[in-house]
Structures are given as structure tokens and as C-alpha cells.
Amino acid sequence: MIEQGMSASELLHRLRELSGRVDAGLEGPRPTAGADFSQLLRASLDRVNAAQQSAASLGRAYELGDPAVSVTDLTIAMQKSSLAFQAATQVRNKLVAAYQEIMSMQV
């Protein structure tokens, strides 16, 4: 769970940890050690999108009666997609809060 008062480095560490758990089965661009924040954010959002696309395609296949798609696979894919989206939403909320705090500072 992401907590109030978390520093930016703790938030990034937590995001990487959650992203690794959620995307254990997904392939996609992995950020390198020297990547900047925008590259990390883009890669994370790409993985969230991939999880959502995967869940949607499994859902369509299940609805069409594909025998290769089980309800458990569909449920797991949907939960991974949901968790990834929730984590991305929390990161967005933290970024907006940090931006608002910076903008309200007097120089």
C-alpha cells in the first residue's frame, strides 16, 4: 500500500516492486539502470497498457467460446490488469500532489 508522506525515492522503489509483481508474466521494454524518470514512467505505463490489452483479448476469446481460455486465466489476467492500473493511478496522484506542492512554494 502506498502511504501518505512517502518520499519520491521510496515511491519509485515501491512502484518498481509492484510493477515487477504484476508484470511477472508480461514481456515488454524493461528500463535500464541509467534510465531517467520519464523513461521509467513510459515503460511502466506501457506495461500497464500491455496488461490491459492482454486481459481484453483473453476476455474476447472467452466470450467467443475459445476452449484454450479458461475462466481462471481470464480472472488472473483481469486482476493483474486491475492492480497495474490502480498502482499507476496512485503514482499519478502522488505526482500531481508533488507538482501542486512545488507550484505553491514561494520563491
Sequence and secondary structure as in RCSB ss.txt:
>XXXX:A:sequence
MIEQGMSASELLHRLRELSGRVDAGLEGPRPTAGADFSQLLRASLDRVNAAQQSAASLGRAYELGDPAVSVTDLT
IAMQKSSLAFQAATQVRNKLVAAYQEIMSMQV
>XXXX:A:secstr
   TT  HHHHHHHHHHHHHHHTTT       TT  HHHHHHHHHHHHHHHHHHHHHHHHHHHTT TT  HHHHH
HHHHHHHHHHHHHHHHHHHHHHHHHHHHHS  
